């Protein structure tokens, strides 16, 4: 190997780069490559853009990009077949390949990219090998076979980044991923049988959160290429709406460019990039019946390596305890939330494991914080967080556990100071707040539906609801009831051709009338769901919720307009039965009662409550 190292300032005008990008062919066995790959730090990719542009013009004639690929494959093969850990030149070769590939993908069609991979001078014999497939196989072998150490960390990171760059071809194409040669090679190629091992290794990188060796990106603006790539690919997955809740820092590259980097990305770049690669691999090529996605299957059927062996089929085994700890630790990022969603939705082993955890609050509280800070998140993140809660709420054990788990000092909930509250109560508060935020800002019918569905799933297990939780639940109905009254009045006035002074209604616009009727119908569905939630709690847990009964008595006037409404009277009748029963109990005391005395009377009355009275 060469001993001379290139200096940072020499990169743009480096004579070896100039020779590499010209029309003259350089054989893969030429001593040139030892000199070319002898730099000791990552150069900024922007400094070699001119080289990439010149190579794009000349490579089909020179085939030098292909020669570089062969050099890398040779060095990687030596690294894989021996115990040596000196991956310096292998890393440098891979970094240059990644920069060039990224430039090619951004500037030419995928078909032309394939031509550049296979280009060789006409005077050379055909290799009878698909370089892209061999290259992909080598990248996967580096990730799964080379032990992760400080010396090999940069090579692992570069291999993951290179796969991400190749998969980014989807960002510049109008075709679906299933039509891409690169995606099809990964899904159907000879190494696709190793998909479980690759996904396992990537998840282990994510779980372990290994920090980058000290100085990996020090004085290396090239690190911004890594960050930028992660950002671009995540934007692809989230339709450009991603927004991180994690802390970040801003650095300035040698080119004067400001780059915002999350602290997780700076500290554990391999973990972050590995997670992104898992998500890209498992969320593409999912709809083509003729193209099987082995990476998706691997993720959905992995199981716990620490569990008692069973006959259940599993693609691979993973330490779910370590994965759970990491998911809880970095749960605020939307890419972590997407992984969690995929696992609880499609992997029964992971879902069962999570449900059995006694510290479920470590996972649920960060999700609630994401929903609480909804204005700082994008709609995809909010939806994924809600769907996770909805899936969890389908389990009776979860619904029971959250109301038995007490939390103290929930300082991030600022609407009201609460010294102690159950996890279930906090969940109800945050979901109600999300509904109210949606009413004011997003006005998304399906968000309402998912929020209320989660509460409905839990309602039969509501126990010992905090007074404030009970107030917020009934206040939600009160707010919706007032909105219902206003809408109904607008429709009545529109039908009669009369407009109230404070209401602007176009009586000649049939579309506006139709919209109002439609809005009223949606609102009535939501109102009925809220009533069903209250009714379910009373039917199953009345004796354990004196605070809710107290609030219903205090706010009983809210339900009066709905007693005769055909859409609500059956449910309101049940609530009325409870209100009348406990009102009579209070009337029998014959004296003014304080709050504590009222609650005591309710508790005594609940012991005598005949359950069969509710329909």
C-alpha positions as CSV (number, residue, x, y, z in Angstrom):
1,X,0.0,0.0,0.0
2,X,1.1,3.6,-0.6
3,X,2.5,5.6,2.2
4,X,1.8,9.2,1.0
5,X,-1.3,10.8,2.1
6,X,-3.3,13.5,0.4
7,X,-3.9,16.7,2.2
8,X,-7.4,18.2,2.6
9,X,-6.5,21.3,0.5
10,X,-5.2,19.2,-2.4
11,X,-8.3,17.2,-3.0
12,X,-9.9,19.3,-5.7
13,X,-6.8,19.6,-7.8
14,X,-5.3,16.2,-6.9
15,X,-3.4,14.8,-9.9
16,X,-4.7,11.3,-9.2
17,X,-8.3,12.4,-9.3
18,X,-7.6,14.2,-12.6
19,X,-6.1,11.0,-14.0
20,X,-8.9,8.9,-12.7
21,X,-11.6,11.0,-14.4
22,X,-9.9,11.2,-17.8
23,X,-10.6,9.0,-20.9
24,X,-7.5,6.8,-20.4
25,X,-8.2,3.4,-18.9
26,X,-6.5,2.5,-15.6
27,X,-6.3,-1.2,-15.0
28,X,-7.5,-2.5,-11.6
29,X,-4.0,-3.9,-11.0
30,X,-2.2,-0.6,-11.7
31,X,-0.1,0.7,-8.8
32,X,-1.9,4.0,-9.3
33,X,-4.7,2.8,-6.9
34,X,-2.3,2.6,-3.9
35,X,-1.5,6.3,-4.4
36,X,-5.1,7.2,-5.2
37,X,-6.5,5.7,-2.1
38,X,-3.9,7.0,0.3
39,X,-5.7,9.7,2.1
40,X,-6.2,9.5,5.9
41,X,-9.5,11.3,6.3
42,X,-12.8,11.8,4.6
43,X,-12.7,14.6,2.0
44,X,-15.7,16.8,1.5
45,X,-17.8,15.4,-1.4
46,X,-18.5,18.8,-2.8
47,X,-14.8,19.2,-3.5
48,X,-14.8,16.3,-6.0
49,X,-18.0,17.3,-7.8
50,X,-16.0,18.5,-10.8
51,X,-14.2,15.1,-10.9
52,X,-17.6,13.3,-10.8
53,X,-18.8,15.5,-13.7
54,X,-15.8,14.8,-15.8
55,X,-16.0,11.1,-15.0
56,X,-19.6,11.0,-16.0
57,X,-18.5,12.2,-19.4
58,X,-15.5,9.9,-19.8
59,X,-16.3,6.7,-17.9
60,X,-18.2,4.9,-20.6
61,X,-15.0,5.0,-22.6
62,X,-12.4,4.6,-19.8
63,X,-14.2,2.2,-17.5
64,X,-12.3,3.7,-14.6
65,X,-15.3,3.6,-12.3
66,X,-15.5,-0.1,-13.0
67,X,-11.8,-0.5,-12.2
68,X,-12.3,1.3,-8.9
69,X,-15.1,-1.2,-8.2
70,X,-12.8,-4.1,-8.9
71,X,-10.1,-2.6,-6.6
72,X,-12.7,-2.3,-3.8
73,X,-14.0,-5.8,-4.3
74,X,-10.4,-7.1,-4.2
75,X,-9.6,-5.2,-1.0
76,X,-12.9,-6.2,0.6
77,X,-12.3,-9.8,-0.3
78,X,-8.9,-9.7,1.4
79,X,-10.4,-8.1,4.5
80,X,-13.2,-10.7,4.7
81,X,-10.9,-13.7,4.3
82,X,-8.3,-12.6,6.8
83,X,-8.1,-11.5,10.4
84,X,-6.6,-8.1,9.5
85,X,-8.5,-5.0,10.7
86,X,-6.7,-2.4,8.6
87,X,-9.6,-1.3,6.4
88,X,-8.2,2.1,5.6
89,X,-7.9,1.9,1.8
90,X,-11.0,-0.3,1.6
91,X,-12.9,2.5,3.3
92,X,-11.4,5.2,1.1
93,X,-12.3,3.3,-2.0
94,X,-15.9,2.8,-0.8
95,X,-16.2,6.4,0.1
96,X,-15.2,7.5,-3.4
97,X,-17.6,4.9,-4.9
98,X,-20.4,6.3,-2.8
99,X,-19.8,9.9,-3.7
100,X,-19.6,9.0,-7.4
101,X,-22.7,6.8,-7.3
102,X,-24.6,9.5,-5.5
103,X,-23.6,12.0,-8.2
104,X,-24.6,9.6,-11.0
105,X,-27.9,8.8,-9.4
106,X,-28.8,12.5,-9.2
107,X,-27.8,13.2,-12.8
108,X,-28.6,10.1,-14.9
109,X,-31.4,7.5,-15.3
110,X,-31.0,4.2,-13.6
111,X,-30.4,2.5,-16.9
112,X,-27.5,4.8,-17.6
113,X,-26.2,4.2,-14.0
114,X,-26.1,0.4,-14.8
115,X,-24.1,1.2,-17.9
116,X,-21.5,3.1,-15.9
117,X,-21.2,0.2,-13.5
118,X,-20.6,-2.3,-16.3
119,X,-18.5,0.1,-18.6
120,X,-15.1,-1.2,-19.8
121,X,-12.9,-0.4,-22.7
122,X,-13.9,-2.4,-25.9
123,X,-10.4,-3.8,-26.0
124,X,-10.9,-5.7,-22.7
125,X,-12.7,-9.1,-22.6
126,X,-16.1,-9.4,-21.1
127,X,-16.0,-10.4,-17.4
128,X,-19.3,-12.3,-17.6
129,X,-20.3,-11.0,-14.2
130,X,-22.8,-8.4,-13.0
131,X,-20.7,-5.9,-11.2
132,X,-23.6,-4.3,-9.4
133,X,-24.8,-7.6,-7.9
134,X,-21.2,-8.5,-6.8
135,X,-20.9,-5.0,-5.3
136,X,-24.2,-5.4,-3.4
137,X,-23.1,-8.8,-2.1
138,X,-19.8,-7.3,-0.9
139,X,-21.5,-4.5,1.0
140,X,-23.8,-7.0,2.7
141,X,-20.9,-9.2,3.6
142,X,-19.0,-6.3,5.1
143,X,-22.0,-5.4,7.3
144,X,-22.8,-8.9,8.5
145,X,-19.4,-10.6,8.5
146,X,-16.8,-8.1,9.6
147,X,-16.7,-7.6,13.4
148,X,-17.7,-4.1,14.5
149,X,-14.7,-2.4,16.2
150,X,-13.4,1.1,16.4
151,X,-11.1,0.4,13.4
152,X,-13.9,-1.1,11.3
153,X,-16.7,1.3,12.4
154,X,-16.1,3.7,9.5
155,X,-16.2,0.9,7.0
156,X,-19.4,-0.5,8.5
157,X,-20.9,3.0,8.3
158,X,-19.8,3.6,4.8
159,X,-21.2,0.2,3.6
160,X,-24.6,1.1,5.1
161,X,-24.4,4.5,3.5
162,X,-23.5,3.1,0.2
163,X,-26.6,0.8,0.2
164,X,-28.7,3.8,1.2
165,X,-27.3,5.8,-1.7
166,X,-28.0,3.0,-4.2
167,X,-31.6,2.7,-2.8
168,X,-32.0,6.5,-3.2
169,X,-32.5,5.8,-6.9
170,X,-36.2,5.8,-6.1
171,X,-36.0,9.5,-5.2
172,X,-35.1,10.3,-8.8
173,X,-37.5,8.0,-10.7
174,X,-41.2,8.1,-11.5
175,X,-41.2,4.3,-11.5
176,X,-42.2,2.2,-8.5
177,X,-39.3,0.6,-6.6
178,X,-40.4,-2.9,-7.8
179,X,-39.4,-1.8,-11.3
180,X,-35.9,-0.7,-10.2
181,X,-33.0,-3.0,-11.2
182,X,-31.3,-2.2,-7.9
183,X,-34.3,-3.0,-5.8
184,X,-35.1,-6.1,-7.7
185,X,-31.5,-7.3,-7.3
186,X,-31.7,-6.8,-3.6
187,X,-35.1,-8.6,-3.4
188,X,-34.4,-11.4,-5.7
189,X,-30.6,-11.6,-6.0
190,X,-28.5,-14.5,-4.8
191,X,-27.9,-12.8,-1.5
192,X,-31.6,-12.2,-0.7
193,X,-31.5,-15.5,1.3
194,X,-29.3,-13.6,3.7
195,X,-32.0,-11.0,4.3
196,X,-32.7,-12.2,7.9
197,X,-29.0,-11.9,8.8
198,X,-28.8,-8.4,7.4
199,X,-31.9,-7.2,9.1
200,X,-30.7,-8.8,12.4
201,X,-27.3,-7.1,12.1
202,X,-28.8,-3.7,11.3
203,X,-31.3,-4.0,14.3
204,X,-28.4,-4.9,16.5
205,X,-26.5,-1.8,15.4
206,X,-29.6,0.2,16.2
207,X,-30.2,-1.6,19.6
208,X,-26.6,-1.2,20.8
209,X,-26.3,2.5,19.9
210,X,-22.6,2.2,19.6
211,X,-20.9,5.6,19.6
212,X,-18.7,6.6,16.8
213,X,-14.9,6.4,17.5
214,X,-13.6,9.7,18.8
215,X,-12.6,12.0,16.0
216,X,-14.5,10.1,13.2
217,X,-15.9,13.3,11.8
218,X,-13.5,15.7,13.5
219,X,-12.2,18.2,10.9
220,X,-14.1,16.3,8.4
221,X,-16.8,18.2,6.6
222,X,-17.4,15.0,4.6
223,X,-19.4,13.9,7.6
224,X,-22.1,16.3,6.4
225,X,-22.6,14.0,3.4
226,X,-23.7,11.2,5.8
227,X,-26.1,13.6,7.6
228,X,-27.5,14.9,4.4
229,X,-28.0,11.5,3.0
230,X,-30.0,10.4,6.1
231,X,-32.1,13.5,5.9
232,X,-32.9,13.0,2.2
233,X,-33.8,9.3,2.6
234,X,-36.0,10.0,5.6
235,X,-37.8,12.7,3.7
236,X,-38.5,10.2,1.0
237,X,-40.1,7.8,3.5
238,X,-42.2,10.6,5.2
239,X,-43.1,12.5,2.0
240,X,-40.8,15.4,2.9
241,X,-42.7,16.1,6.1
242,X,-40.2,14.7,8.7
243,X,-39.3,16.8,11.6
244,X,-37.2,15.6,14.4
245,X,-38.0,16.3,18.1
246,X,-34.5,15.4,19.2
247,X,-31.9,18.0,20.0
248,X,-29.6,19.2,17.3
249,X,-26.5,21.2,16.7
250,X,-25.5,23.3,13.7
251,X,-22.0,23.0,12.3
252,X,-20.4,24.8,9.4
253,X,-18.5,22.9,6.7
254,X,-15.3,24.0,5.1
255,X,-17.4,25.2,2.2
256,X,-19.3,27.6,4.5
257,X,-22.5,25.4,4.4
258,X,-24.5,25.2,7.6
259,X,-25.5,21.6,8.4
260,X,-28.0,20.7,11.2
261,X,-27.2,17.4,12.8
262,X,-29.1,15.6,15.5
263,X,-27.1,14.7,18.6
264,X,-28.1,11.0,18.0
265,X,-26.7,11.3,14.5
266,X,-23.4,12.7,15.7
267,X,-23.0,10.3,18.6
268,X,-24.3,7.1,17.0
269,X,-24.4,7.5,13.2
270,X,-24.2,3.8,12.5
271,X,-27.2,3.1,14.7
272,X,-29.2,5.9,12.9
273,X,-28.2,4.9,9.4
274,X,-28.8,1.2,10.1
275,X,-32.4,2.0,11.2
276,X,-32.9,4.0,8.1
277,X,-31.7,1.1,5.9
278,X,-34.1,-1.2,7.7
279,X,-37.0,1.1,7.0
280,X,-36.1,1.6,3.4
281,X,-35.6,-2.1,2.7
282,X,-38.9,-3.1,4.5
283,X,-41.1,-0.3,3.1
284,X,-40.4,-0.7,-0.6
285,X,-41.5,-3.4,-3.0
286,X,-44.5,-4.3,-0.8
287,X,-47.4,-4.2,-3.3
288,X,-46.1,-6.2,-6.3
289,X,-47.5,-9.8,-5.9
290,X,-44.7,-11.0,-8.2
291,X,-41.9,-9.6,-6.1
292,X,-41.4,-11.0,-2.6
293,X,-39.7,-8.7,0.0
294,X,-37.5,-11.0,2.2
295,X,-36.4,-8.1,4.4
296,X,-40.0,-7.2,5.3
297,X,-40.7,-10.8,6.2
298,X,-37.5,-11.0,8.3
299,X,-38.6,-8.0,10.3
300,X,-42.1,-9.3,10.9
301,X,-41.1,-12.8,12.1
302,X,-38.1,-12.3,14.3
303,X,-38.4,-13.4,17.9
304,X,-36.8,-13.0,21.3
305,X,-33.4,-14.7,21.7
306,X,-33.9,-14.6,25.5
307,X,-37.2,-16.4,25.5
308,X,-37.9,-20.1,26.1
309,X,-37.5,-21.9,22.8
310,X,-40.8,-22.7,21.1
311,X,-41.9,-24.3,17.8
312,X,-43.1,-21.0,16.5
313,X,-41.4,-20.1,13.2
314,X,-38.9,-17.2,13.4
315,X,-36.6,-15.7,10.7
316,X,-34.0,-14.9,13.4
317,X,-33.7,-14.2,17.1
318,X,-32.9,-10.9,18.6
319,X,-32.5,-9.6,22.2
320,X,-35.8,-7.9,22.4
321,X,-34.9,-6.5,25.9
322,X,-32.1,-4.5,24.4
323,X,-34.3,-3.4,21.5
324,X,-37.1,-2.3,23.9
325,X,-34.6,-0.3,25.9
326,X,-33.4,1.5,22.8
327,X,-36.9,2.1,21.5
328,X,-37.8,3.8,24.8
329,X,-34.6,5.8,24.8
330,X,-35.0,7.3,21.3
331,X,-38.8,7.1,21.0
332,X,-39.2,10.8,20.1
333,X,-37.9,10.5,16.6
334,X,-40.3,9.6,13.8
335,X,-38.1,7.0,12.3
336,X,-38.0,5.1,15.6
337,X,-41.8,5.5,15.9
338,X,-42.2,4.0,12.4
339,X,-40.1,1.0,13.4
340,X,-42.1,0.5,16.6
341,X,-45.4,0.8,14.6
342,X,-44.2,-1.9,12.1
343,X,-43.2,-4.2,15.0
344,X,-46.3,-3.9,17.1
345,X,-48.5,-4.1,14.0
346,X,-47.0,-7.0,12.2
347,X,-44.6,-8.9,14.6
348,X,-46.6,-10.9,17.2
349,X,-43.5,-11.9,19.1
350,X,-42.5,-8.3,19.7
351,X,-46.1,-7.2,20.5
352,X,-46.4,-10.1,23.0
353,X,-43.1,-9.1,24.6
354,X,-44.0,-5.5,24.9
355,X,-47.4,-6.3,26.5
356,X,-45.7,-8.4,29.1
357,X,-43.3,-5.7,30.2
358,X,-43.9,-4.4,33.7
359,X,-42.3,-1.0,32.7
360,X,-44.6,-0.2,29.8
361,X,-44.6,3.4,30.9
362,X,-41.1,3.8,29.5
363,X,-42.5,3.3,26.1
364,X,-45.9,4.9,26.4
365,X,-44.8,8.2,28.0
366,X,-42.5,9.3,25.1
367,X,-45.4,8.5,22.7
368,X,-47.7,10.7,24.8
369,X,-45.1,13.5,24.8
370,X,-45.0,13.3,21.0
371,X,-48.8,13.7,20.9
372,X,-48.7,16.4,23.5
373,X,-46.3,18.4,21.5
374,X,-48.2,17.8,18.3
375,X,-47.5,21.3,16.8
376,X,-43.8,20.3,16.8
377,X,-44.4,17.1,15.0
378,X,-45.6,16.3,11.5
379,X,-49.0,14.6,10.7
380,X,-47.3,11.2,9.9
381,X,-45.6,11.1,13.3
382,X,-48.8,12.0,15.1
383,X,-50.7,9.3,13.1
384,X,-48.1,6.6,13.8
385,X,-48.0,7.4,17.5
386,X,-51.8,7.2,17.7
387,X,-52.0,4.0,15.8
388,X,-49.4,2.4,18.2
389,X,-51.6,3.4,21.1
390,X,-54.7,2.1,19.3
391,X,-53.0,-1.3,18.7
392,X,-51.8,-1.5,22.3
393,X,-55.2,-0.6,23.6
394,X,-56.7,-3.6,21.9
395,X,-55.1,-5.7,24.7
396,X,-57.0,-6.0,27.9
397,X,-53.8,-6.6,29.9
398,X,-52.4,-3.3,28.6
399,X,-55.6,-1.4,29.5
400,X,-55.5,-2.9,33.0
401,X,-51.7,-2.2,33.5
402,X,-51.8,1.4,32.5
403,X,-54.4,2.2,35.2
404,X,-52.4,0.4,37.8
405,X,-49.2,2.2,36.9
406,X,-48.8,5.5,38.8
407,X,-46.7,8.4,37.6
408,X,-45.3,11.3,39.7
409,X,-44.0,14.6,38.5
410,X,-45.3,14.8,34.9
411,X,-43.7,18.2,34.5
412,X,-44.1,18.3,30.7
413,X,-47.9,18.4,31.0
414,X,-48.4,22.1,31.7
415,X,-52.1,22.6,31.5
416,X,-52.4,21.7,35.1
417,X,-50.0,20.7,37.8
418,X,-50.7,17.1,38.7
419,X,-48.6,15.6,41.5
420,X,-49.7,12.0,40.8
421,X,-51.7,10.3,38.1
422,X,-52.1,6.9,36.6
423,X,-50.5,6.2,33.2
424,X,-54.0,5.4,31.9
425,X,-55.3,8.8,33.2
426,X,-52.4,10.6,31.5
427,X,-53.1,8.7,28.3
428,X,-56.7,9.8,28.4
429,X,-55.7,13.4,29.0
430,X,-53.3,13.5,26.1
431,X,-55.6,11.8,23.6
432,X,-58.4,14.2,24.5
433,X,-56.0,17.1,24.1
434,X,-55.0,15.7,20.7
435,X,-58.7,15.6,19.7
436,X,-59.1,19.2,20.7
437,X,-56.0,20.2,18.8
438,X,-57.3,18.4,15.8
439,X,-60.7,20.3,16.1
440,X,-58.9,23.6,16.0
441,X,-56.0,23.0,13.6
442,X,-56.1,19.8,11.5
443,X,-59.8,19.0,11.3
444,X,-59.1,15.4,10.3
445,X,-62.0,13.1,10.7
446,X,-59.9,10.0,10.8
447,X,-57.6,11.4,13.5
448,X,-60.8,11.9,15.6
449,X,-61.8,8.3,14.9
450,X,-58.5,6.8,15.9
451,X,-58.3,8.9,19.1
452,X,-61.7,7.9,20.1
453,X,-61.2,4.2,19.1
454,X,-58.3,4.0,21.5
455,X,-60.3,5.5,24.3
456,X,-63.2,3.2,23.5
457,X,-60.9,0.2,23.7
458,X,-59.7,1.3,27.1
459,X,-63.0,2.6,28.5
460,X,-64.1,-0.8,30.0
461,X,-60.9,-0.7,32.1
462,X,-61.0,2.9,33.2
463,X,-60.3,2.8,37.0
464,X,-59.8,5.5,39.6
465,X,-59.9,8.3,37.0
466,X,-58.3,11.4,38.4
467,X,-60.8,14.3,39.0
468,X,-59.1,16.3,36.3
469,X,-59.3,13.4,33.8
470,X,-63.0,13.1,34.5
471,X,-63.5,16.8,34.0
472,X,-61.7,16.8,30.7
473,X,-63.6,13.8,29.4
474,X,-67.0,15.4,30.2
475,X,-65.8,18.8,29.0
476,X,-64.9,17.2,25.6
477,X,-68.5,16.1,25.3
478,X,-69.6,19.6,26.3
479,X,-67.4,21.3,23.7
480,X,-68.7,19.0,21.0
481,X,-72.3,19.5,22.1
482,X,-72.0,23.3,21.8
483,X,-70.5,22.9,18.3
484,X,-73.4,20.5,17.5
485,X,-75.9,23.1,18.7
486,X,-74.3,25.8,16.5
487,X,-74.2,23.7,13.4
488,X,-77.8,22.5,13.9
489,X,-78.9,26.1,14.3
490,X,-77.1,27.2,11.1
491,X,-78.8,24.4,9.1
492,X,-82.2,25.3,10.6
493,X,-81.7,29.0,9.6
494,X,-80.4,28.1,6.2
495,X,-83.5,25.9,5.5
496,X,-85.8,28.7,6.7
497,X,-83.9,31.3,4.7
498,X,-83.1,33.3,7.8
499,X,-79.6,34.3,9.0
500,X,-78.7,35.2,12.5
501,X,-76.8,38.5,12.9
502,X,-73.6,36.7,14.0
503,X,-73.8,34.0,11.4
504,X,-72.8,34.4,7.7
505,X,-74.7,31.9,5.7
506,X,-75.3,31.9,1.9
507,X,-78.8,30.6,1.7
508,X,-78.6,30.2,-2.1
509,X,-75.5,28.0,-2.0
510,X,-76.5,24.3,-2.0
511,X,-72.9,23.2,-1.6
512,X,-72.5,25.1,1.7
513,X,-75.8,23.5,2.9
514,X,-74.4,20.0,2.0
515,X,-71.2,20.7,3.8
516,X,-73.0,21.8,6.9
517,X,-75.1,18.6,6.9
518,X,-72.0,16.5,6.3
519,X,-70.2,18.2,9.2
520,X,-73.2,17.7,11.4
521,X,-73.2,14.0,10.6
522,X,-69.5,13.6,11.4
523,X,-69.9,15.5,14.6
524,X,-72.8,13.3,15.6
525,X,-70.7,10.2,15.1
526,X,-68.0,11.7,17.3
527,X,-70.5,12.7,20.0
528,X,-71.9,9.2,20.0
529,X,-68.5,7.7,20.4
530,X,-67.8,10.0,23.4
531,X,-71.1,9.0,24.9
532,X,-70.3,5.3,24.3
533,X,-66.9,5.7,26.1
534,X,-68.6,7.3,29.1
535,X,-71.3,4.6,29.1
536,X,-68.8,1.8,28.8
537,X,-66.9,3.1,31.8
538,X,-70.1,3.3,33.8
539,X,-71.2,-0.2,32.8
540,X,-68.0,-1.9,33.7
541,X,-66.2,0.2,36.2
542,X,-68.7,2.5,37.9
543,X,-67.8,1.4,41.4
544,X,-64.1,2.4,40.7
545,X,-64.8,5.8,39.3
546,X,-66.5,8.1,41.8
547,X,-64.8,11.1,40.3
548,X,-66.5,10.5,37.0
549,X,-69.9,10.1,38.6
550,X,-69.2,13.4,40.5
551,X,-68.4,15.2,37.3
552,X,-71.5,13.8,35.6
553,X,-73.7,15.1,38.4
554,X,-72.0,18.5,38.3
555,X,-72.4,18.7,34.5
556,X,-75.8,16.9,34.1
557,X,-77.3,19.8,32.2
558,X,-74.9,19.1,29.3
559,X,-76.8,15.9,28.4
560,X,-80.3,17.3,28.5
561,X,-80.6,18.4,24.8
562,X,-79.7,14.9,23.7
563,X,-82.3,13.0,25.8
564,X,-84.9,13.1,23.0
565,X,-82.4,13.0,20.1
566,X,-82.9,9.8,18.1
567,X,-79.2,9.4,17.5
568,X,-78.3,9.6,21.2
569,X,-81.3,8.8,23.4
570,X,-80.4,5.2,24.0
571,X,-77.0,6.0,25.4
572,X,-78.0,9.1,27.2
573,X,-80.7,7.1,28.9
574,X,-78.0,5.0,30.6
575,X,-76.1,8.1,31.7
576,X,-79.4,9.6,33.0
577,X,-80.1,6.5,35.0
578,X,-76.8,6.9,36.8
579,X,-77.3,10.6,37.3
580,X,-80.8,10.1,38.7
581,X,-79.7,7.3,41.0
582,X,-76.9,9.2,42.6
583,X,-78.9,12.4,42.7
584,X,-81.4,10.6,44.8
585,X,-78.7,9.3,47.1
586,X,-77.4,12.8,47.7
587,X,-81.0,14.1,48.3
588,X,-81.5,11.5,51.0
589,X,-78.7,13.0,53.1
590,X,-80.7,16.2,53.8
591,X,-77.8,18.5,54.3
592,X,-75.2,20.6,52.4
593,X,-72.3,18.4,51.5
594,X,-68.7,19.3,50.7
595,X,-66.7,17.6,47.9
596,X,-65.3,14.9,50.1
597,X,-68.7,14.1,51.5
598,X,-70.3,14.0,48.1
599,X,-67.6,11.5,46.9
600,X,-68.1,9.4,50.1
601,X,-71.9,9.3,49.3
602,X,-71.2,8.3,45.7
603,X,-68.8,5.5,46.9
604,X,-71.4,4.1,49.3
605,X,-74.1,4.4,46.7
606,X,-71.9,2.6,44.1
607,X,-71.7,-0.4,46.4
608,X,-75.5,-0.7,46.2
609,X,-75.7,0.0,42.5
610,X,-77.6,-2.8,40.6
611,X,-75.5,-3.5,37.5
612,X,-78.4,-4.7,35.5
613,X,-80.0,-1.3,35.4
614,X,-77.8,-0.2,32.5
615,X,-78.7,-1.4,29.0
